[in-house]
């Protein structure tokens, strides 16, 4: 077959495909480059590290929130790699930046849920705890110390609102920010925190997926739903011996991720849920769900949702003749549950973060100060809001008005003490301190002693807040 060269005209110039490297002519391979040792390292070096230190330490932190071994997936197989046992460093610049000139205050952002949304009341209590901490800090500033200033913003329901607010925080030159409860908003804010290089302390979001990104600009003082899920799984299956477990939860993202790990844990213990049913927040009629639960003949039912809804459904299920043991998450401790459940609240068992009836001096002193300031007793949202604010204040006082040194201080902590009690942070900067359980008997909640934590954290880099007083 005869080959005919094809010519192209472009701007008065001629060239062929063969000459361009196509067709029968082949492009020659580039000559090999001889590799030589130039004395350079191939791994970036963390400027915060001292000579001889490494950025990672193998198996330094408990795996995945200290989940019990018998609830770990594929526990009979040693994985090639375990995530979240090592903390990611920040290798960027900024630690040696000069302090901003003409500072008149030390600004800290506060992102709160919308007041008219489902988390509005909890957000308000968290906000009151935060404000109390900063009021006390300002009252105790020494001469020459700059006062703290809260830069507040309220989240909106539309997706992405928290991103715009986080950018506002950056434009306002905040040194760090606190918030929020809603998982969607917190996820979005955290992504922006990475870009604006501003540290975030989360005081109330239970979403276990939040810290799986392991973005090194976040500490969460609030124990997440993993802690509640494996505590509930252990309680229901091992302690009470239940084998037919039904789950009734809110049809929402918090409901889905809230029970996700519980379903996984009980399945790994050999007893997958016999029913997993949803309800819309505010539903008044759940007759279809009740019929399905009765048909499944459970010996235990786990509830997840707003306390008012769950209280109403507990009453309906008991009146329908269900004899199963009832279990739930922390929010059922709120008054809305017992109000709507009435006499059927008796016997409910929930997970909770700590004993609100504690009598240790730091807690009693905080309760007295909070009640004097706001005219009501604090709950866990107020207490963790206060602790998150105290931790941010401590970091700023220690590091000065430099976001990068503030990050280093917060991200280096393994343990810390606040009014809520002792905190232990894992490789994702989650508080994994063991939580307790509570039982509703005789018209009030009775709290158990939490189990001890099997530590696997280096004792170095600890700090303690001034919990005994402002």
PyMOL commands that set and color helices and strands:
alter all, ss='L'
color gray80, all
select helices_A, chain A and resi 63-66+69-71+120-139+161-171+183-196+210-213+225-239+253-268+287-296+307-319+330-333+335-345+361-374+380-399+403-411
alter helices_A, ss='H'
color red, helices_A
select strands_A, chain A and resi 7-10+13-16+105-112+147-154+176-178+199-202+218-220+245-250+275-279+300-304+325-328+349-352+415-418+421-424+436-441+444-447+462-464
alter strands_A, ss='S'
color yellow, strands_A
deselect
rebuild
show_as cartoon
